[in-house]
């Protein structure tokens, strides 16, 4: 192994070819307080950052899809706040630790998460539906039909 050039090892000495090494991709935000591993709130913040939500608009509805792997529907809340704000929240609990366990890496986030979206004026607030399947929450907000303005022709006199 002494003949392998040093550029094949990271600064901790483990090989980049070792899939279980501590070699990580550079994180430009690692020194900020909200992502510091020393911070007691870092894991809670990472949960909200890692809650991925897509919002698409179809001709009939606004559709939100949230990736919430490992959560049950009882652990997630979908609420309407202030009449037009869709709020998706919940909590992912930390796995119980056994004194005999040795952790090599902890990457799955835990803690509370909360995301808010201001819904447009054409949302039918009384017909919102939510379902959860295979760790994906889907919230469907139907849209009101766009009413074409009534046009009245005015006769032009001479």
C-alpha positions in Angstrom: 0.0 0.0 0.0 3.0 2.3 0.5 3.4 2.4 -3.3 0.0 3.9 -3.9 0.4 7.7 -4.4 -0.9 10.0 -1.7 -3.5 11.5 -3.9 -5.5 8.3 -3.7 -6.0 8.9 0.0 -7.9 11.7 1.7 -6.4 13.7 4.5 -7.7 11.2 7.1 -5.7 8.5 5.5 -8.5 6.3 4.2 -8.7 5.3 0.6 -11.1 7.1 -1.7 -11.8 3.6 -3.1 -13.2 2.5 0.2 -17.0 3.1 0.1 -17.1 3.2 3.9 -14.4 5.7 4.3 -15.0 9.1 5.9 -14.2 10.8 2.6 -17.0 13.4 2.0 -17.8 15.8 -0.7 -16.9 19.4 0.3 -19.7 21.2 2.0 -19.4 25.0 1.6 -22.0 25.5 4.4 -20.4 23.3 7.0 -18.9 26.2 9.0 -22.1 28.1 9.3 -23.7 27.8 12.8 -27.0 26.4 11.5 -25.3 23.4 10.0 -22.6 22.8 12.5 -22.5 19.2 13.9 -21.8 20.8 17.4 -25.0 22.7 17.3 -27.9 21.2 19.3 -30.3 22.5 16.7 -28.4 21.3 13.6 -30.3 18.0 13.3 -33.7 19.8 13.7 -32.7 22.4 11.0 -31.5 19.7 8.7 -34.9 18.0 8.9 -36.7 21.1 7.6 -34.0 21.7 4.9 -34.3 18.1 3.8 -38.1 18.0 3.4 -38.3 18.1 -0.4 -41.6 19.4 -1.8 -42.6 19.8 -5.4 -45.4 22.1 -6.4 -46.9 21.8 -9.9 -49.9 23.4 -11.4 -52.2 21.5 -13.8 -55.2 23.0 -15.6 -57.4 21.6 -12.8 -55.4 21.9 -9.6 -52.2 22.8 -7.7 -50.5 19.6 -6.6 -47.9 19.4 -3.8 -45.7 16.3 -3.4 -43.5 15.9 -0.3 -41.0 13.1 0.2 -41.4 11.9 3.8 -39.8 8.5 3.8 -40.4 6.4 7.0 -43.2 8.6 8.3 -46.7 7.5 8.9 -49.7 9.7 8.1 -50.3 10.1 11.8 -46.9 11.9 12.1 -47.7 14.5 9.5 -50.1 17.5 9.6 -51.6 19.3 6.7 -53.3 22.6 7.7 -54.6 25.8 6.2 -53.4 28.8 8.1 -54.7 32.4 7.8 -57.2 31.3 5.1 -54.6 30.9 2.2 -51.4 29.4 3.6 -50.9 25.6 3.1 -48.8 24.3 6.0 -47.2 20.9 6.0 -45.5 19.8 9.2 -44.5 16.8 11.3 -41.7 15.2 13.2 -39.2 12.4 12.5 -38.1 10.8 15.7 -34.5 9.9 16.5 -33.9 6.1 16.4 -33.4 4.7 19.9 -29.8 4.1 20.8 -28.5 0.9 22.3 -25.3 1.1 24.4 -23.9 -1.8 22.4 -24.4 -0.1 19.0 -21.5 1.6 17.2 -22.6 4.3 14.8 -20.4 4.8 11.8 -22.5 7.5 10.1 -25.7 9.4 10.8 -27.1 11.1 7.7 -30.9 10.7 8.0 -32.4 13.8 9.5 -34.6 13.8 12.5 -36.6 16.5 14.3 -39.5 18.7 13.4 -40.1 20.0 9.9 -42.4 22.8 8.7 -43.1 24.1 5.2 -45.5 26.9 4.2 -46.9 27.9 0.8 -49.2 30.9 0.1 -51.9 29.6 -2.2 -53.1 31.6 -5.2 -56.5 33.3 -5.4 -57.9 30.6 -7.7 -57.6 27.8 -5.1 -60.7 26.1 -3.9 -59.9 26.2 -0.2 -62.9 24.0 0.8 -62.0 21.1 -1.5 -58.3 20.4 -0.5 -57.4 16.7 -0.3 -54.3 14.9 1.0 -53.1 11.4 0.8 -49.9 9.5 1.7 -48.6 6.5 -0.2 -45.1 4.9 0.0 -43.6 7.8 1.9 -44.9 10.5 -0.5 -47.5 13.0 0.7 -49.7 14.4 -2.1 -51.8 17.5 -1.4 -54.2 18.4 -4.2 -55.8 21.9 -4.2 -58.4 22.2 -6.9 -58.6 25.4 -8.9 -61.7 27.5 -9.6 -62.7 27.8 -13.2 -61.4 31.0 -14.7 -64.4 33.0 -15.6 -64.2 34.9 -18.8 -65.3 38.5 -18.4 -68.7 39.1 -19.8 -68.5 41.3 -22.9 -71.3 43.5 -23.9 -71.2 45.3 -27.2 -72.1 49.0 -27.1 -73.6 50.4 -30.3 -71.8 53.5 -31.5 -74.0 56.4 -32.5 -73.3 59.1 -35.0 
